[in-house]
Amino acid sequence: RVPAHRVAVLKPMASTHRAFVAISGLLGVLSAFALISLISEDGLGLAVSRGSVTTRGTSRMGQTRASPWVSNALSRTRKEETVAILKENIEQSNLVFGMKFNGLSVKQMEGLRKKLPEDAKIRVAMNTLMKRAGEEVDGFGPIEGACTGDNAWWFVGENVASGVKAYIAFEDECKKAAKADPNSPVPELSGGVMDGTFLDADKIKALKSLPTRSEVIAQIAGCIQAVPTKLARSIKQVPQKMAVGVSKLADGDDNKDLIVGDVFPKAEA
């Protein structure tokens, strides 16, 4: 049994402890709101790790412990930002497809990015976020069919064939490396979407035969240039035919029994 004089001392201490805990909790909530406000207003990039929040560019000495509530809030913010970026990439693309990159090194991925055509991009993103972004862009909902495994997403603009050829060249390069080293990974296509239609690996690779934008422009220009020449040729032939007809009529004028049908006989049936 605790003596009465000690009870009298412990009661104020317990009250003080509860007050300290309440104040600490309030400060934690206010700090969380301050962090989120900082992210949304200033666009400060934050990397979230287990139990810690670090700003990009700061040392590990600057890490501070964060509550699960703060980590979850930051995680939601980052996901919304990623979906917005994916949506923008999709809107600028004619073809979007996924590439399974399991086992590929950072060096290989960086080398691939350097070889991409000007209007092609690669971004690694979670399947759930890619699915959400696809649902928000008209015609790209079927991308859900490619959302399996770990994907690096390709976003190809107007030059579809160039983007597909870049992937095929990378796959061939990895296959050659796999012949020398059986443990070397080879990427695979998980599927893609173009013109609102889901495409499997074979259909995506078949797009390499599509003409590029420059080739289409050259073909159109060639057709336009050919039109005036053909038109001038046709116009030139009209007076010639008329002159021949008039001449034949004049030659037959001495024979009053001739009619136009005799000068210009009908073609044999």
Backbone hydrogen bonds in HBPLUS format (Angstrom, degrees):
<---DONOR---> <-ACCEPTOR-->    atom                        ^
c    i                          cat <-CA-CA->   ^        H-A-AA   ^      H-
h    n   atom  resd res      DA  || num        DHA   H-A  angle D-A-AA Bond
n    s   type  num  typ     dist DA aas  dist angle  dist       angle   num
A0006-ARG N   A0003-PRO O   3.14 MM   3  5.47 128.6  2.42 102.4 115.2     1
A0007-VAL N   A0003-PRO O   3.15 MM   4  6.50 151.9  2.23 150.4 158.6     2
A0008-ALA N   A0004-ALA O   3.15 MM   4  6.40 154.4  2.22 147.1 153.0     3
A0009-VAL N   A0006-ARG O   3.07 MM   3  5.10 128.3  2.34  94.4 108.1     4
A0010-LEU N   A0006-ARG O   2.93 MM   4  6.20 154.3  2.00 151.2 158.4     5
A0011-LYS N   A0007-VAL O   3.15 MM   4  6.25 157.8  2.20 155.4 157.6     6
A0014-ALA N   A0010-LEU O   2.93 MM   4  6.21 154.1  2.00 157.0 163.7     7
A0015-SER N   A0011-LYS O   3.12 MM   4  6.37 160.4  2.16 152.7 157.7     8
A0016-THR N   A0012-PRO O   2.96 MM   4  6.15 155.8  2.01 145.7 152.4     9
A0017-HIS N   A0013-MET O   2.92 MM   4  6.18 151.8  2.00 145.7 153.4    10
A0018-ARG N   A0014-ALA O   3.01 MM   4  6.28 160.7  2.05 150.9 155.1    11
A0019-ALA N   A0015-SER O   3.04 MM   4  6.25 157.8  2.10 146.9 153.0    12
A0020-PHE N   A0016-THR O   2.93 MM   4  6.15 152.5  2.01 144.9 152.7    13
A0021-VAL N   A0017-HIS O   2.95 MM   4  6.23 157.7  2.00 150.9 156.4    14
A0022-ALA N   A0018-ARG O   2.98 MM   4  6.20 159.2  2.03 148.8 154.2    15
A0023-ILE N   A0019-ALA O   2.95 MM   4  6.16 161.2  1.98 149.8 154.7    16
A0024-SER N   A0020-PHE O   2.93 MM   4  6.11 158.4  1.98 147.9 154.1    17
A0025-GLY N   A0021-VAL O   2.96 MM   4  6.16 155.6  2.02 146.7 153.2    18
A0026-LEU N   A0022-ALA O   3.01 MM   4  6.26 157.5  2.07 146.9 152.7    19
A0027-LEU N   A0023-ILE O   2.93 MM   4  6.19 159.6  1.97 151.3 156.6    20
A0028-GLY N   A0024-SER O   2.94 MM   4  6.15 149.6  2.03 143.7 152.2    21
A0029-VAL N   A0025-GLY O   3.06 MM   4  6.38 155.4  2.12 149.1 154.5    22
A0030-LEU N   A0026-LEU O   2.97 MM   4  6.24 163.3  2.00 152.0 156.6    23
A0031-SER N   A0027-LEU O   2.87 MM   4  6.02 153.7  1.93 145.6 153.0    24
A0032-ALA N   A0028-GLY O   2.99 MM   4  6.22 151.4  2.07 143.4 151.1    25
A0033-PHE N   A0029-VAL O   3.01 MM   4  6.35 162.3  2.04 153.2 156.8    26
A0034-ALA N   A0030-LEU O   2.97 MM   4  6.19 150.2  2.06 142.6 151.4    27
A0035-LEU N   A0031-SER O   2.92 MM   4  6.21 152.0  2.00 147.7 154.7    28
A0036-ILE N   A0032-ALA O   3.00 MM   4  6.29 166.3  2.02 157.1 159.7    29
A0037-SER N   A0033-PHE O   2.89 MM   4  5.99 157.1  1.94 146.0 152.8    30
A0038-LEU N   A0034-ALA O   2.94 MM   4  6.07 148.6  2.04 140.3 148.9    31
A0039-ILE N   A0035-LEU O   2.96 MM   4  6.29 148.9  2.06 146.7 155.2    32
A0040-SER N   A0036-ILE O   2.98 MM   4  6.23 169.1  2.00 153.9 155.8    33
A0041-GLU N   A0037-SER O   2.95 MM   4  5.95 157.3  2.01 147.8 153.7    34
A0042-ASP N   A0038-LEU O   3.00 MM   4  5.58 153.4  2.08 134.0 142.4    35
A0043-GLY N   A0039-ILE O   2.87 MM   4  4.85 131.4  2.11 124.7 133.9    36
A0047-ALA N   A0054-THR O   3.16 MM   7  5.72 170.7  2.17 175.9 173.2    37
A0054-THR N   A0047-ALA O   3.38 MM   7  5.72 176.5  2.38 159.2 160.2    38
A0049-SER N   A0052-SER O   3.21 MM   3  5.38 167.5  2.23 153.4 155.0    39
A0052-SER N   A0049-SER O   3.28 MM   3  5.38 175.3  2.28 115.6 117.0    40
A0058-THR N   A0055-THR O   3.18 MM   3  5.71 160.7  2.22 135.5 134.8    41
A0062-GLY N   A0059-SER O   3.08 MM   3  5.63 155.0  2.14 110.4 117.5    42
A0063-GLN N   A0060-ARG O   3.13 MM   3  5.41 169.5  2.15 115.2 116.0    43
A0070-VAL N   A0067-SER O   3.07 MM   3  5.36 119.9  2.45 104.5 117.8    44
A0071-SER N   A0067-SER O   3.12 MM   4  6.47 165.1  2.14 156.2 160.1    45
A0072-ASN N   A0068-PRO O   2.88 MM   4  6.03 161.0  1.92 150.9 155.6    46
A0073-ALA N   A0069-TRP O   3.01 MM   4  6.19 156.7  2.07 144.5 151.0    47
A0074-LEU N   A0070-VAL O   2.92 MM   4  6.16 164.0  1.95 156.5 160.4    48
A0075-SER N   A0071-SER O   2.86 MM   4  6.00 152.8  1.93 143.9 152.3    49
A0076-ARG N   A0072-ASN O   2.94 MM   4  6.19 156.9  1.99 149.1 154.0    50
A0077-THR N   A0073-ALA O   3.06 MM   4  6.33 156.0  2.12 144.3 151.1    51
A0078-ARG N   A0074-LEU O   2.91 MM   4  6.18 160.7  1.95 153.3 157.8    52
A0079-LYS N   A0075-SER O   2.99 MM   4  6.21 155.1  2.05 148.2 155.0    53
A0080-GLU N   A0076-ARG O   3.01 MM   4  6.26 159.2  2.05 150.7 155.5    54
A0081-GLU N   A0077-THR O   3.05 MM   4  6.32 155.5  2.11 147.4 154.2    55
A0082-THR N   A0078-ARG O   2.95 MM   4  6.20 154.6  2.01 146.8 153.7    56
A0083-VAL N   A0079-LYS O   2.93 MM   4  6.19 161.0  1.97 153.3 157.7    57
A0084-ALA N   A0080-GLU O   3.06 MM   4  6.25 156.5  2.12 144.6 150.7    58
A0085-ILE N   A0081-GLU O   3.04 MM   4  6.34 152.0  2.12 146.0 153.3    59
A0086-LEU N   A0082-THR O   2.90 MM   4  6.15 165.6  1.92 155.8 159.6    60
A0087-LYS N   A0083-VAL O   2.88 MM   4  6.00 159.3  1.92 148.4 154.4    61
A0088-GLU N   A0084-ALA O   3.09 MM   4  6.28 155.1  2.15 141.1 147.2    62
A0089-ASN N   A0085-ILE O   2.97 MM   4  6.27 158.1  2.02 150.8 156.8    63
A0090-ILE N   A0086-LEU O   2.90 MM   4  6.15 157.0  1.95 152.3 158.5    64
A0091-GLU N   A0087-LYS O   3.00 MM   4  6.22 161.1  2.03 150.1 154.8    65
A0092-GLN N   A0089-ASN O   3.26 MM   3  5.31 135.6  2.47  96.0 107.6    66
A0093-SER N   A0090-ILE O   2.96 MM   3  5.12 164.5  1.99 114.0 117.2    67
A0094-ASN N   A0156-VAL O   2.79 MM  62  6.02 152.4  1.87 150.2 157.1    68
A0095-LEU N   A0156-VAL O   3.17 MM  61  5.14 167.6  2.18 147.8 149.0    69
A0156-VAL N   A0095-LEU O   2.86 MM  61  5.14 174.5  1.86 169.5 167.6    70
A0096-VAL N   A0193-VAL O   3.17 MM  97  5.49 159.9  2.21 150.6 156.8    71
A0193-VAL N   A0096-VAL O   2.77 MM  97  5.49 150.8  1.86 156.5 166.5    72
A0097-PHE N   A0154-TRP O   3.15 MM  57  5.30 152.2  2.23 135.7 144.2    73
A0154-TRP N   A0097-PHE O   2.76 MM  57  5.30 177.1  1.76 170.1 170.7    74
A0098-GLY N   A0191-GLY O   2.93 MM  93  5.81 161.8  1.96 165.4 165.8    75
A0190-SER N   A0098-GLY O   2.98 MM  92  5.27 166.7  2.00 132.4 136.7    76
A0099-MET N   A0152-ALA O   2.94 MM  53  5.12 145.2  2.06 131.1 142.3    77
A0152-ALA N   A0099-MET O   2.79 MM  53  5.12 154.7  1.86 140.6 148.6    78
A0100-LYS N   A0188-GLU O   2.76 MM  88  5.25 158.3  1.80 158.0 162.6    79
A0104-LEU N   A0101-PHE O   3.06 MM   3  5.56 162.9  2.09 133.6 138.6    80
A0109-MET N   A0105-SER O   3.11 MM   4  6.44 160.8  2.14 150.1 154.8    81
A0110-GLU N   A0106-VAL O   2.90 MM   4  6.08 158.9  1.94 151.3 157.1    82
A0111-GLY N   A0107-LYS O   2.93 MM   4  6.07 154.1  2.00 143.1 150.6    83
A0112-LEU N   A0108-GLN O   2.93 MM   4  6.17 148.4  2.03 144.2 152.8    84
A0113-ARG N   A0109-MET O   3.02 MM   4  6.26 159.2  2.06 147.7 152.5    85
A0114-LYS N   A0110-GLU O   3.21 MM   4  6.46 148.9  2.31 143.7 150.9    86
A0115-LYS N   A0112-LEU O   3.01 MM   3  5.25 140.2  2.17 104.8 116.2    87
A0116-LEU N   A0113-ARG O   3.36 MM   3  5.37 165.3  2.38 103.0 107.2    88
A0120-ALA N   A0117-PRO O   3.27 MM   3  5.45 151.1  2.36 119.7 115.9    89
A0157-GLY N   A0119-ASP O   2.84 MM  38  5.15 142.8  1.97 146.1 157.8    90
A0121-LYS N   A0155-PHE O   2.91 MM  34  5.10 147.6  2.01 136.1 146.6    91
A0155-PHE N   A0121-LYS O   2.85 MM  34  5.10 160.4  1.89 147.5 150.8    92
A0123-ARG N   A0153-TRP O   2.90 MM  30  5.20 152.4  1.98 141.6 150.7    93
A0153-TRP N   A0123-ARG O   2.77 MM  30  5.20 156.2  1.83 146.9 142.1    94
A0130-MET N   A0126-MET O   3.03 MM   4  6.34 157.4  2.08 152.1 159.1    95
A0131-LYS N   A0127-ASN O   2.85 MM   4  6.01 157.3  1.90 151.0 157.3    96
A0132-ARG N   A0128-THR O   3.12 MM   4  6.32 156.2  2.17 139.0 144.8    97
A0133-ALA N   A0129-LEU O   2.97 MM   4  6.22 161.6  2.00 148.3 153.1    98
A0134-GLY N   A0130-MET O   2.89 MM   4  6.07 159.6  1.93 151.0 156.5    99
A0135-GLU N   A0131-LYS O   3.02 MM   4  6.23 150.7  2.11 146.8 154.2   100
A0136-GLU N   A0133-ALA O   3.15 MM   3  5.27 136.8  2.34  98.4 110.2   101
A0137-VAL N   A0134-GLY O   3.25 MM   3  5.38 163.0  2.28 105.1 110.3   102
A0140-PHE N   A0137-VAL O   3.18 MM   3  5.81 165.8  2.20 141.5 141.2   103
A0143-ILE N   A0140-PHE O   3.21 MM   3  5.78 165.6  2.24 116.2 120.1   104
A0144-GLU N   A0141-GLY O   3.25 MM   3  6.38 169.5  2.26 131.3 132.2   105
A0145-GLY N   A0142-PRO O   3.02 MM   3  5.94 159.9  2.06 126.7 129.1   106
A0146-ALA N   A0143-ILE O   2.92 MM   3  5.48 158.5  1.96 117.0 123.8   107
A0147-CYS N   A0144-GLU O   3.09 MM   3  5.18 159.6  2.13 106.9 113.3   108
A0148-THR N   A0146-ALA O   2.87 MM   2  5.72 137.0  2.05 106.0  93.3   109
A0160-VAL N   A0158-GLU O   2.94 MM   2  5.63 131.9  2.18 106.2  91.9   110
A0163-GLY N   A0159-ASN O   3.30 MM   4  6.67 156.8  2.36 151.0 156.7   111
A0164-VAL N   A0160-VAL O   3.04 MM   4  6.34 163.5  2.07 158.9 163.4   112
A0165-LYS N   A0161-ALA O   2.88 MM   4  6.02 160.4  1.92 150.3 156.1   113
A0166-ALA N   A0162-SER O   3.02 MM   4  6.19 145.2  2.14 139.6 148.7   114
A0167-TYR N   A0163-GLY O   3.15 MM   4  6.53 151.0  2.24 144.8 151.8   115
A0168-ILE N   A0164-VAL O   2.95 MM   4  6.26 168.0  1.97 156.4 159.3   116
A0169-ALA N   A0165-LYS O   2.92 MM   4  6.05 158.6  1.97 147.1 152.7   117
A0170-PHE N   A0166-ALA O   3.11 MM   4  6.28 151.8  2.19 139.6 146.9   118
A0170-PHE N   A0167-TYR O   3.05 MM   3  5.08 115.0  2.48  95.8 111.6   119
A0171-GLU N   A0167-TYR O   2.85 MM   4  6.16 158.2  1.90 156.5 163.0   120
A0172-ASP N   A0168-ILE O   2.89 MM   4  6.10 161.7  1.92 150.8 155.7   121
A0173-GLU N   A0169-ALA O   2.99 MM   4  6.15 151.1  2.07 140.9 148.9   122
A0174-CYS N   A0170-PHE O   3.00 MM   4  6.30 153.7  2.07 146.8 153.3   123
A0175-LYS N   A0171-GLU O   2.91 MM   4  6.19 148.5  2.01 147.3 156.8   124
A0176-LYS N   A0172-ASP O   3.03 MM   4  6.30 153.1  2.10 147.5 153.4   125
A0177-ALA N   A0173-GLU O   3.15 MM   4  6.46 154.5  2.22 141.7 148.6   126
A0178-ALA N   A0174-CYS O   2.90 MM   4  6.13 142.7  2.04 140.8 151.5   127
A0179-LYS N   A0175-LYS O   3.11 MM   4  6.42 134.7  2.33 140.7 151.3   128
A0179-LYS N   A0176-LYS O   3.22 MM   3  5.26 133.2  2.45  94.8 106.9   129
A0181-ASP N   A0177-ALA O   2.89 MM   4  6.11 150.8  1.97 144.8 154.3   130
A0184-SER N   A0181-ASP O   2.86 MM   3  5.49 166.6  1.88 125.8 130.0   131
A0192-GLY N   A0199-LEU O   2.92 MM   7  5.10 151.2  2.00 145.4 151.8   132
A0199-LEU N   A0192-GLY O   2.72 MM   7  5.10 164.2  1.74 145.5 146.9   133
A0194-MET N   A0197-THR O   3.07 MM   3  5.44 155.2  2.13 145.9 151.8   134
A0197-THR N   A0194-MET O   3.04 MM   3  5.44 161.1  2.08 114.2 120.3   135
A0204-ILE N   A0200-ASP O   3.03 MM   4  6.25 152.4  2.10 154.1 162.4   136
A0205-LYS N   A0201-ALA O   3.06 MM   4  6.31 164.3  2.09 153.0 156.4   137
A0206-ALA N   A0202-ASP O   3.02 MM   4  6.22 140.9  2.18 139.7 150.6   138
A0207-LEU N   A0204-ILE O   3.10 MM   3  5.51 152.1  2.18 108.1 116.3   139
A0208-LYS N   A0205-LYS O   3.20 MM   3  5.90 167.2  2.21 118.6 121.2   140
A0209-SER N   A0206-ALA O   3.34 MM   3  6.27 175.9  2.34 122.6 123.8   141
A0210-LEU N   A0207-LEU O   3.08 MM   3  5.44 164.4  2.10 111.8 116.8   142
A0216-VAL N   A0212-THR O   2.98 MM   4  6.28 157.3  2.03 153.7 159.6   143
A0217-ILE N   A0213-ARG O   2.96 MM   4  6.21 162.8  1.99 152.5 157.1   144
A0218-ALA N   A0214-SER O   2.98 MM   4  6.14 153.5  2.05 141.3 148.6   145
A0219-GLN N   A0215-GLU O   2.96 MM   4  6.21 154.1  2.03 146.0 152.7   146
A0220-ILE N   A0216-VAL O   2.95 MM   4  6.22 160.6  1.98 152.9 157.8   147
A0221-ALA N   A0217-ILE O   2.89 MM   4  6.07 161.0  1.93 148.8 154.5   148
A0222-GLY N   A0218-ALA O   2.95 MM   4  6.13 152.6  2.02 143.7 151.0   149
A0223-CYS N   A0219-GLN O   3.05 MM   4  6.34 152.4  2.13 145.5 152.3   150
A0224-ILE N   A0220-ILE O   2.96 MM   4  6.25 158.8  2.01 152.3 158.1   151
A0225-GLN N   A0221-ALA O   2.98 MM   4  6.18 158.8  2.03 149.4 154.8   152
A0226-ALA N   A0222-GLY O   3.09 MM   4  6.22 140.4  2.25 137.9 148.1   153
A0227-VAL N   A0223-CYS O   3.23 MM   4  6.47 137.2  2.43 143.4 152.9   154
A0230-LYS N   A0226-ALA O   3.08 MM   4  6.30 165.9  2.10 157.7 161.1   155
A0231-LEU N   A0227-VAL O   2.91 MM   4  6.06 159.0  1.96 155.9 162.6   156
A0232-ALA N   A0228-PRO O   2.83 MM   4  5.96 162.4  1.86 150.0 154.4   157
A0233-ARG N   A0229-THR O   3.00 MM   4  6.15 153.9  2.07 144.1 151.6   158
A0234-SER N   A0230-LYS O   2.98 MM   4  6.20 151.9  2.06 143.6 150.8   159
A0235-ILE N   A0231-LEU O   2.94 MM   4  6.20 162.0  1.97 153.1 157.7   160
A0236-LYS N   A0232-ALA O   2.92 MM   4  6.03 153.8  1.99 144.3 151.8   161
A0237-GLN N   A0233-ARG O   3.17 MM   4  6.35 141.6  2.32 137.4 146.5   162
A0238-VAL N   A0235-ILE O   3.27 MM   3  5.37 134.1  2.50  97.0 108.4   163
A0241-LYS N   A0237-GLN O   3.07 MM   4  6.31 157.8  2.12 151.8 156.6   164
A0242-MET N   A0238-VAL O   3.00 MM   4  6.28 158.2  2.05 153.4 160.2   165
A0243-ALA N   A0239-PRO O   2.81 MM   4  5.97 160.0  1.85 151.2 156.2   166
A0244-VAL N   A0240-GLN O   3.02 MM   4  6.27 157.7  2.07 146.4 152.3   167
A0245-GLY N   A0241-LYS O   3.00 MM   4  6.22 156.1  2.06 144.3 150.8   168
A0246-VAL N   A0242-MET O   2.91 MM   4  6.17 162.7  1.94 155.4 159.4   169
A0247-SER N   A0243-ALA O   2.95 MM   4  6.07 159.2  1.99 146.7 152.7   170
A0248-LYS N   A0244-VAL O   3.01 MM   4  6.23 154.2  2.08 145.4 152.0   171
A0249-LEU N   A0245-GLY O   2.97 MM   4  6.22 154.8  2.03 147.7 154.8   172
A0250-ALA N   A0246-VAL O   2.87 MM   4  6.12 155.2  1.94 149.3 156.1   173
A0251-ASP N   A0247-SER O   2.93 MM   4  6.17 153.6  2.00 146.0 153.2   174
A0252-GLY N   A0248-LYS O   3.07 MM   4  6.25 140.2  2.23 138.4 148.6   175
A0253-ASP N   A0250-ALA O   3.15 MM   3  5.08 162.0  2.18 102.3 106.8   176
A0255-ASN N   A0252-GLY O   3.24 MM   3  5.52 140.8  2.40 103.6 113.5   177
A0258-LEU N   A0255-ASN O   3.22 MM   3  5.88 165.2  2.25 116.7 120.8   178
A0262-ASP N   A0259-ILE O   2.87 MM   3  5.33 139.2  2.04 109.2 121.1   179
A0263-VAL N   A0259-ILE O   3.28 MM   4  6.75 143.3  2.42 145.2 155.6   180
A0263-VAL N   A0260-VAL O   3.00 MM   3  5.10 123.5  2.33  97.9 112.7   181
A0264-PHE N   A0260-VAL O   2.85 MM   4  6.11 166.6  1.87 162.1 165.6   182
